Amino acid sequence: MRRGFTSPSSPSLPTMIGSGTRSRSPSPTASNRHSSSSRALPPRRIRTHSPGQRFAPRRQSWQPSRKSVKELEAEYHDSDEEVPDDAIIHNVPLSPGLNQRSATPSPERRSSTTQANQEDSGQKGKQLSAPAGLQSRESSPHSTGEPISSRSLPPAISEHTPTFPPVRSKSWNVAMSDLSKEAQELSIALETHAEEVTLSRRSSYTTPDNQENRNDYSLHRAKTASTVELPPVRKGNIMIDPLPISKEKEAVLTRTRPSWLPPKNQKEEKKHLKEYQKMMAQSAELDRRKAAKVEAAQQLLVEQRGTMEKIWETHVLPNWDQVIHERKTRELWWKGIATKSRGKIWQRALGNELGLTESSYEKALARATTLEKELQDIGEEEAAKRKEYEWFKAIQRDAATAFPELRIFQQGGPLQEDLVKVLMAYAMYRNDVGYVYGTHLPAALLLLTLPSPASVFLSLANLLNRPLALAHLLPDPGALARAHSLVLSTLSYKLPRLHQHLTNPELGLHPEEWIDPMLRTLFCTHLGVDEASRLWDVYVFEGDKVLIRAVVGCLMQLEGRLYGSREEILKVLGWPDLNATADPANPSSRLWDVGDEEEFMRAIREAGKVEADGSRSPLPV
């Protein structure tokens, strides 16, 4: 016998010699194993061949020492196939993720699964009970119609496959309690490792780039899927069509035509609704683009301020005397000083021409405290005869009205006491001036910017010593008249129509009524903290001429509200009413709407420029 035909790799391969066919008989051991098995096996497909077909000799195996069929069958034992029923395995670590599986299926699922298995088993049994020849033809795709020997068919399969009753598995805690300490530690280690592998796989799918793309895609899908809300059905207006709507008319009502007009064609209605949806979608897209543009501009502004802060800290402050007069440094303060560096730069720009120190503040405050105690001791009637009593009373009253939208200078606020101390100390330092209404607002702005009350006192004294501010404190009528004249001449150049209206004799409006509220308080009456701080970034460097330009710049931003009567103009530009109670729900109602900071500063800068064609006379400032 040739070795190629006795290869154990294909024991069931039929060999064909001459014109006859020969099939190898199954192994007795295998037959016994099939007959003793409790489960039936599916039929095996048999490949048939024509009688005249001859197989080529099989190539000899390349393995030098290959075991024969008998040797392999001798090594196989039926006893190794199944585990005895009484066998017990102890301390086997639990499989990772076992505690996340369902321990007991629901009764509905269990009953449905059992019933499906029974039906499936019965159907298979009926199919296998068919004649062998017919079954082999149906199952073999290469069948030639020749009868197949019953010897090549598998053993008979029982009609009904036995089903096993469901067994309730143990829970994770119970199974862990049955294990030894070493097996428990190993189970926990396997579970931890499985969780780490799962998390690493998830992280590979949720990288920052993928997550960002997924979020953008989800947002785009949500916006695309959202439909534009259609207008409601026009059911009528009782003022125009008071009669009730009939059922016939209600059936033809549309969303784009009132009920008292003839009904619209449905085709035209659909067309108009599509146009409406398209128009609303375009409007929503435009709003989205505007919001994105504003956000990008704000982000750019933040980056620019961060860059300018570095320039101030690393270049300007260390080389103050050399770079402060350069043109590019002037552009820096027009663009705004960073909040973090603003206090140091303001103090450096204002200087200390008066030569004051912290001890000057302490001495002035001590004098004010002593005098206040004396006034309390002599009684209110005697104290009212002295000017210091009126100063201190006005300071207590006005300090509570400084920047009411912040709610930090009001009675009991965190900075209310410091503001009162600074104003009382300045009144004692300049006892020839005392306290003048409006001084509390510049002091409050300095207190928000500088680190201590002593530094606020020093800067406030030097700030109010400038010509225009001092002219309001003394007062100096000649200096104030010159300031008013500069404002009016600049206004006539930039806004001639508004100048003509404000100076109209029939209106009866005097310049000091609407100019002094801006100049005396250094624009802290009607501007917010941010806008006033941006203006002061330029004022501390360039002086009083910026205040004249700022008056005209504010009028340019408020021009639309200034063509009314005298009362309407003073309501916008005049002094606030001290007797009127502020609106607690809207404390910022006193503020002007001058646009954002950049727009406001552009208006101030534009107010001092002369037209290039020279068609008008140059500005006086």
C-alpha atoms as one frame of an Amber mdcrd trajectory, in Angstrom:
protein
   0.000   0.000   0.000   1.323   3.437  -0.910   1.939   5.840   1.913   0.192
   8.719   0.196  -3.176   6.925   0.489  -2.814   6.170   4.184  -2.213   9.728
   5.348  -4.054  10.426   8.601  -4.794  13.962   7.461  -7.671  12.722   5.303
  -8.900   9.383   6.627 -12.348   9.717   5.025 -11.078  10.570   1.511 -12.260
   7.841  -0.912  -9.667   6.352  -3.217 -10.557   5.355  -6.738  -8.643   2.660
  -8.594  -9.695   1.813 -12.069 -13.394   2.241 -12.613 -14.563   1.173  -9.150
 -15.044   3.282  -6.049 -13.875   2.451  -2.601 -14.768   4.147   0.665 -12.929
   3.606   3.866 -14.980   2.172   6.701 -15.294   4.276   9.808 -13.235   3.495
  12.848 -14.948   1.244  15.415 -13.884   3.590  18.142 -15.411   6.525  16.335
 -18.643   4.567  15.801 -18.899   3.767  19.453 -18.222   7.376  20.313 -20.987
   8.601  18.044 -23.464   6.116  19.353 -22.686   6.878  22.965 -22.850  10.638
  22.558 -25.834  12.301  24.164 -26.132  14.923  21.435 -26.901  14.281  17.790
 -24.566  15.567  15.115 -25.703  17.226  11.899 -25.439  15.247   8.671 -22.098
  15.392   6.928 -22.017  16.447   3.339 -20.694  13.715   1.002 -18.954  14.623
  -2.188 -19.675  12.142  -4.992 -17.700  11.510  -8.141 -18.439   9.984 -11.482
 -17.408   6.344 -12.039 -14.896   7.207 -14.731 -13.062   9.786 -12.688  -9.556
   8.884 -11.494  -7.584  10.654  -8.798  -3.945  11.452  -9.204  -1.625   9.844
  -6.680  -1.338  11.912  -3.494   1.987  13.549  -2.905   3.931  12.048  -0.069
   3.998  13.936   3.202   6.971  16.172   3.804   7.125  15.264   7.486   9.958
  12.783   8.090   8.318  10.846  10.954   4.534  11.091  10.820   2.335   8.996
  13.100  -0.032   6.485  11.634  -3.786   6.389  12.177  -3.595   3.617  14.740
  -0.988   5.479  16.750  -3.136   8.607  16.801  -6.251   6.636  17.783  -4.312
   4.947  20.551  -3.411   8.324  22.041  -7.056   9.487  22.042  -9.290   8.372
  24.921 -13.023   8.867  25.257 -12.591   9.477  28.961 -10.879  12.814  28.228
 -13.899  14.240  26.407 -16.127  14.981  29.388 -15.505  16.000  32.974 -17.049
  13.648  35.571 -20.149  14.935  37.322 -18.585  14.699  40.761 -15.484  16.690
  39.758 -15.019  20.022  41.637 -12.541  22.714  40.619 -11.429  25.083  43.398
  -9.832  28.567  43.347 -10.175  29.333  39.638  -9.923  33.139  39.091 -13.047
  34.763  37.716 -13.152  35.990  34.146 -12.688  39.780  33.709 -15.966  41.633
  33.242 -18.010  38.854  34.825 -19.485  41.200  37.397 -20.994  43.323  34.606
 -22.940  40.461  33.061 -26.495  39.590  33.914 -26.632  36.878  36.537 -30.188
  35.671  35.918 -32.184  36.279  32.775 -35.718  37.514  33.045 -38.530  34.901
  33.109 -39.877  36.148  29.786 -36.504  35.836  28.122 -35.915  32.390  29.657
 -39.276  31.020  28.556 -39.004  32.463  25.054 -35.497  31.056  24.629 -36.543
  27.587  25.810 -39.566  27.561  23.529 -37.486  28.661  20.550 -34.948  25.909
  21.225 -37.682  23.296  21.413 -39.270  24.430  18.155 -35.898  24.545  16.444
 -35.017  21.059  17.688 -38.336  19.613  16.545 -37.955  21.145  13.104 -34.459
  19.734  12.739 -35.657  16.300  13.793 -38.374  16.334  11.152 -35.914  17.355
   8.475 -33.438  14.631   9.421 -36.102  11.936   9.294 -36.390  12.341   5.511
 -35.010   9.621   3.191 -31.268   9.502   3.047 -30.995   9.793  -0.700 -33.264
  12.844  -0.910 -31.540  14.511   1.976 -28.104  14.038   0.488 -29.227  15.511
  -2.836 -30.641  18.592  -1.167 -27.654  19.169   1.066 -24.868  18.581  -1.452
 -24.397  21.281  -4.067 -22.290  18.956  -6.217 -24.681  16.042  -6.218 -24.928
  14.167  -9.531 -28.041  12.190  -8.741 -26.225   8.926  -7.943 -27.472   6.931
  -4.955 -25.273   7.207  -1.906 -24.445   4.290   0.278 -26.045   4.332   3.689
 -22.677   3.443   5.092 -21.441   7.000   4.433 -24.342   8.682   6.310 -23.997
   9.733   9.945 -25.774   7.821  12.680 -29.452   8.411  13.252 -30.324  11.595
  15.066 -33.084  11.643  17.599 -36.190  13.546  16.665 -36.168  15.783  19.720
 -32.991  17.370  20.999 -32.898  17.335  24.805 -33.040  20.762  26.495 -31.276
  21.625  29.719 -32.999  23.542  32.510 -31.652  27.050  33.138 -29.171  27.233
  35.964 -28.917  30.350  38.110 -25.319  31.567  38.199 -23.702  32.996  41.292
 -23.265  36.707  41.794 -19.847  38.357  41.748 -19.650  38.781  45.515 -20.718
  35.206  46.262 -18.287  33.782  43.707 -15.457  35.906  45.095 -16.182  34.826
  48.651 -15.754  31.155  47.655 -12.210  31.768  46.367  -9.021  31.799  48.349
  -7.176  35.045  49.041  -4.657  34.416  46.260  -7.400  33.683  43.710  -9.319
  36.782  44.802  -6.256  38.997  44.286  -5.673  37.443  40.877  -9.326  38.019
  39.883  -9.138  41.674  40.943  -5.892  42.126  39.003  -7.453  40.616  35.881
 -10.508  42.867  36.238  -8.313  45.970  36.632  -6.274  45.044  33.583  -9.435
  44.524  31.518 -10.753  47.956  32.539  -7.451  49.615  31.574  -7.531  47.951
  28.162 -11.134  49.090  27.634 -10.328  52.676  28.606  -7.283  52.750  26.336
  -9.396  51.569  23.417 -12.021  54.211  24.120  -9.400  56.945  24.407  -8.042
  56.008  20.986 -11.464  56.801  19.539 -11.984  59.975  21.615  -8.799  61.950
  21.017  -9.117  65.772  21.258  -9.092  66.157  17.483 -11.670  63.445  16.933
 -13.813  64.752  19.780 -13.696  68.291  18.408 -14.591  67.092  14.932 -17.393
  64.976  16.361 -18.765  67.923  18.337 -18.593  70.195  15.295 -20.319  67.570
  13.182 -23.035  67.042  15.803 -23.573  70.778  16.071 -23.786  71.069  12.302
 -26.258  68.195  12.146 -28.361  69.750  14.894 -28.462  73.088  13.122 -29.209
  71.476   9.787 -31.912  69.218  11.178 -33.651  71.997  13.059 -36.509  73.364
  11.009 -37.573  76.962  10.912 -40.770  77.571  12.843 -43.583  78.480  10.498
 -45.844  81.464  11.171 -49.216  80.684  12.773 -52.409  80.382  10.805 -54.008
  83.818  10.322 -57.345  83.251  12.020 -58.432  86.864  12.017 -58.473  90.120
  13.934 -61.541  91.020  15.929 -61.000  94.721  15.243 -61.056  94.202  11.459
 -63.173  91.096  11.024 -65.463  90.816  14.092 -67.735  88.148  12.617 -67.027
  84.526  13.558 -65.191  82.418  10.999 -67.237  79.731   9.277 -66.040  76.172
   8.866 -65.718  76.613   5.117 -63.541  79.689   5.558 -61.510  78.095   8.321
 -60.654  75.226   5.985 -58.932  77.585   3.515 -57.077  79.790   6.012 -53.351
  80.112   5.365 -50.272  81.223   7.265 -49.263  84.049   4.947 -52.554  85.865
   4.276 -55.025  87.482   6.712 -58.424  85.892   7.110 -60.360  88.903   5.808
 -58.661  88.675   2.390 -59.562  86.172  -0.346 -57.991  82.741   0.200 -54.615
  82.065  -1.327 -53.862  79.288  -3.769 -52.255  76.283  -2.061 -49.459  76.179
  -4.607 -48.684  79.816  -3.954 -48.917  79.205  -0.196 -46.316  76.435  -0.360
 -44.053  78.635  -2.444 -44.287  81.500   0.033 -43.675  79.194   2.999 -40.531
  77.854   1.349 -39.356  81.397   0.736 -40.125  82.244   4.359 -38.130  79.271
   5.626 -35.240  80.150   3.343 -35.306  83.758   4.511 -35.345  82.773   8.195
 -32.537  80.265   7.659 -30.435  82.966   6.010 -31.185  85.296   8.914 -30.094
  82.649  11.437 -26.919  82.027   9.452 -26.201  85.758   9.384 -26.656  85.977
  13.152 -24.301  83.047  13.606 -21.658  84.695  11.442 -22.005  87.972  13.324
 -21.616  86.191  16.659 -18.550  84.349  15.366 -17.094  87.617  14.095 -17.645
  89.344  17.440 -16.104  86.412  19.291 -13.076  86.439  16.989 -12.669  90.193
  17.501 -12.826  89.786  21.274 -10.271  86.997  21.158  -7.984  89.160  19.027
  -8.417  92.050  21.460  -7.450  89.827  24.394  -4.335  88.679  22.558  -3.397
  92.256  21.669  -3.794  93.408  25.263  -1.627  90.554  26.459   1.056  91.574
  23.984   0.835  95.243  24.983   1.068  94.315  28.652   4.370  92.589  27.964
   5.607  95.655  26.068   4.713  97.972  28.965   6.316  95.705  31.553   9.478
  94.756  29.672  10.168  97.801  27.491   8.378 100.998  28.552   8.577 100.931
  32.348  12.286  99.987  32.546  13.180 102.659  29.931  10.590 105.286  30.839
  12.571 108.463  30.173  13.867 107.259  26.799  10.702 105.820  25.213   7.889
 107.906  26.733   8.189 110.599  24.051   8.305 108.203  21.097   5.368 108.107
  18.701   4.916 104.340  18.936   4.634 104.652  22.717   1.802 107.157  22.208
  -0.016 104.545  20.151   0.250 102.165  23.094  -1.749 104.332  25.490  -4.328
 105.138  22.813  -4.869 101.393  22.413  -5.371 101.036  26.155  -3.290  99.949
  29.119  -3.733  96.492  30.576  -5.650  96.412  33.859  -2.794  94.675  35.637
  -0.305  97.435  34.767  -2.691 100.413  34.809  -2.079 101.423  38.432   1.714
 101.604  38.109   1.571 103.436  34.786  -0.970 106.004  35.988   1.146 106.806
  39.040   4.248 107.144  36.878   2.467 109.342  34.304   0.799 111.633  36.876
   4.039 112.100  38.741   4.385 113.811  42.112   5.061 117.484  41.490   3.608
 118.337  44.900   6.201 116.160  46.665   3.637 114.319  48.812   4.353 111.142
  50.769   2.357 108.593  52.702   2.997 110.539  55.882   1.269 113.520  54.253
  -1.850 111.401  53.866  -1.652 110.097  57.422  -1.264 113.590  58.881  -4.152
 114.985  56.813  -6.370 112.049  57.787  -5.461 112.459  61.466  -6.452 116.131
  61.335  -9.772 115.232  59.676 -10.514 112.545  62.277  -9.747 114.898  65.161
 -11.865 117.666  63.674 -14.791 115.318  63.065 -14.695 114.232  66.709 -14.657
 117.855  67.872 -17.685 118.660  65.712 -19.570 115.763  67.242 -18.749 116.975
  70.754 -19.899 120.569  70.299 -23.321 119.569  69.034 -25.012 119.792  65.676
 -26.262 123.366  66.091 -22.800 124.792  66.753 -21.110 122.472  64.244 -23.402
 123.621  61.426 -21.793 127.064  61.614 -18.422 125.676  60.499 -17.547 124.853
  56.885 -15.818 121.561  57.782 -19.117 120.202  59.036 -20.716 120.809  55.629
 -17.731 119.224  53.898 -17.874 116.019  55.919 -21.641 115.777  55.572 -21.448
 116.186  51.777 -18.659 113.592  51.599 -20.788 111.003  53.406 -23.697 111.762
  51.084 -21.797 111.754  47.781 -19.592 108.744  48.488 -22.653 106.494  48.453
 -23.535 107.644  44.902 -20.205 106.771  43.245 -20.614 104.154  40.506 -23.859
 102.689  41.872 -23.788  99.835  39.345 -20.763  98.371  41.173 -22.445  98.434
  44.623 -19.113  98.752  46.466 -19.176 102.425  47.503 -22.666 102.417  48.989
 -23.320 102.369  52.717 -21.654  99.257  54.120 -19.756  98.577  50.877 -16.159
  97.302  50.947 -14.632 100.574  49.655 -17.041 103.102  51.149 -14.914 103.824
  54.232 -11.680 104.179  52.229 -13.335 106.644  49.848 -14.588 108.773  52.740
 -11.125 108.820  54.336  -9.417 109.900  51.101 -11.914 112.734  50.507 -11.687
 113.964  54.105  -7.880 113.902  53.972  -7.869 115.884  50.702 -10.303 118.437
  52.166  -7.876 118.967  55.049  -4.880 119.104  52.696  -6.537 121.753  50.481
  -8.529 123.569  53.143  -8.622 126.609  50.850 -10.721 124.512  48.469 -12.246
 121.965  50.806 -14.634 119.515  49.231 -16.316 120.313  45.899 -19.076 118.160
  44.474 -17.719 115.883  41.761 -14.382 115.141  43.425 -15.724 111.858  44.781
 -15.947 110.284  41.306 -12.259 110.654  40.276 -11.278 109.499  43.768 -13.496
 106.417  43.406 -11.972 105.546  40.022  -8.463 105.868  41.453  -9.463 103.714
  44.404 -10.535 100.976  41.969  -7.169 101.120  40.191  -4.447 101.917  42.741
  -3.376  99.562  45.531  -3.870 101.657  48.699  -5.729 104.756  49.990  -2.383
 106.538  50.483  -1.455 106.093  46.808  -4.958 107.275  45.842  -4.487 110.435
  47.916  -1.136 111.219  46.270  -2.443 110.682  42.717  -5.692 112.574  43.381
  -3.848 115.618  44.720  -1.553 115.768  41.676  -4.436 115.091  39.266  -6.629
 117.886  40.649  -3.660 120.246  40.530  -3.799 120.323  36.718  -5.088 123.620
  35.243  -8.541 122.587  34.036  -9.405 120.544  37.132  -8.099 123.258  39.453
 -10.154 125.894  37.603 -13.310 124.018  38.605 -12.206 123.661  42.222 -11.225
 127.259  42.946 -13.270 128.278  40.772 -11.569 130.344  38.037 -14.207 131.967
  35.751 -11.653 133.079  33.160 -10.130 129.616  32.752 -13.577 128.038  32.583
 -14.695 130.511  29.892 -11.658 129.645  27.775 -12.402 125.935  28.152 -16.028
 126.472  27.096 -14.897 128.486  24.087 -12.544 125.692  22.974 -15.333 123.135
  23.227 -17.774 125.249  21.198 -15.251 126.070  18.470 -14.288 122.409  18.105
 -17.962 121.430  18.049 -18.713 123.970  15.315 -15.952 122.409  13.209 -16.973
 118.767  13.672 -20.764 119.053  14.175 -21.965 122.449  12.905 -25.662 121.535
  12.984 -25.528 120.389  16.611 -23.481 123.463  17.528 -26.139 125.690  16.026
 -28.864 123.932  17.993 -27.076 124.008  21.360 -26.148 127.699  21.029 -29.585
 128.784  19.846 -30.706 131.734  22.048 -34.289 130.519  21.976 -33.198 127.311
  23.680 -31.720 129.254  26.614 -28.960 126.729  27.273 -25.704 127.939  28.860
 -22.384 126.129  28.198 -21.618 125.527  31.884 -24.898 123.633  32.260 -23.852
 120.807  29.944 -20.028 121.105  29.735 -19.100 121.316  33.438 -20.714 117.956
  34.390 -18.220 116.319  32.050 -15.093 118.340  32.807 -15.403 118.687  36.591
 -15.824 114.947  37.194 -13.376 114.006  34.424 -16.192 112.153  32.600 -17.009
 109.843  35.514 -20.615 111.076  35.784 -22.077 109.365  32.723 -19.356 106.899
  31.690 -18.821 103.433  33.049 -15.609 102.294  34.698 -14.223 100.678  31.540
 -14.870 103.661  29.259 -13.623 106.182  31.838 -10.464 104.125  32.409  -9.729
 104.026  28.676 -10.120 107.809  28.506  -7.844 108.259  31.505  -5.194 106.066
  29.841  -4.731 108.951  27.412  -5.517 111.809  29.812  -2.746 110.994  32.302
  -0.216 111.343  29.457  -1.588 114.098  27.195  -3.291 116.364  29.720  -6.262
 118.727  29.478  -6.431 118.929  25.675  -7.765 115.375  25.595 -10.707 116.464
  27.761 -11.774 119.038  25.131 -11.653 116.375  22.418 -13.505 113.960  24.694
 -16.418 116.398  25.103 -16.834 116.621  21.333 -16.354 112.864  20.940 -19.165
 112.154  23.412 -21.433 114.619  21.615 -20.693 112.834  18.333 -21.826 109.537
  19.864 -24.941 111.092  21.453 -25.924 113.443  18.626 -29.244 111.737  17.924
 -30.496 112.469  21.463 -29.489 116.147  21.598 -31.913 117.823  19.190 -34.747
 118.145  21.678 -35.797 120.786  24.155 -33.701 122.257  26.941 -35.038 119.800
  29.494 -34.373 116.846  27.216 -30.788 117.945  26.611 -30.078 118.523  30.301
 -31.563 115.136  31.118 -28.812 113.605  28.985 -25.867 115.963  29.594 -26.684
 117.751  32.861 -25.971 116.994  36.497 -27.860 114.073  38.016 -30.672 114.903
  40.404 -29.354 114.359  43.933 -32.853 114.259  45.393 -34.089 111.626  42.945
 -33.824 108.035  44.101 -31.839 105.748  41.858 -33.557 102.823  40.216 -32.378
  99.752  42.178 -33.357  97.423  39.346 -31.259  99.362  36.812 -28.486 101.314
  38.569 -26.597 101.785  35.282 -29.425 103.796  33.695 -27.351 106.973  34.155
 -24.657 105.726  31.765 -24.320 106.903  28.189 -24.439 104.510  25.280 -21.251
 105.547  23.504 -20.577 102.187  21.872 -17.833  99.819  22.844 -14.463 100.999
  24.113 -12.723 100.931  20.750 -15.523 102.814  19.012 -15.598 105.413  21.795
 -11.849 106.010  21.607 -11.980 106.304  17.819 -14.633 109.019  18.176 -12.448
 110.954  20.642  -9.440 110.689  18.372 -11.500 111.730  15.366 -12.764 114.808
  17.240  -9.266 116.312  17.241  -8.390 115.683  13.598  -8.520 118.201  10.752
  -9.835 117.276   7.320  -7.095 116.666   4.754  -8.575 118.911   2.047  -8.258
 121.970   4.289 -11.802 123.094   3.479 -12.261 124.253   7.069 -10.180 126.200
   9.484  -7.938 124.107  11.730  -8.966 123.168  15.236  -7.941 125.423  18.082
  -6.581 122.455  20.036
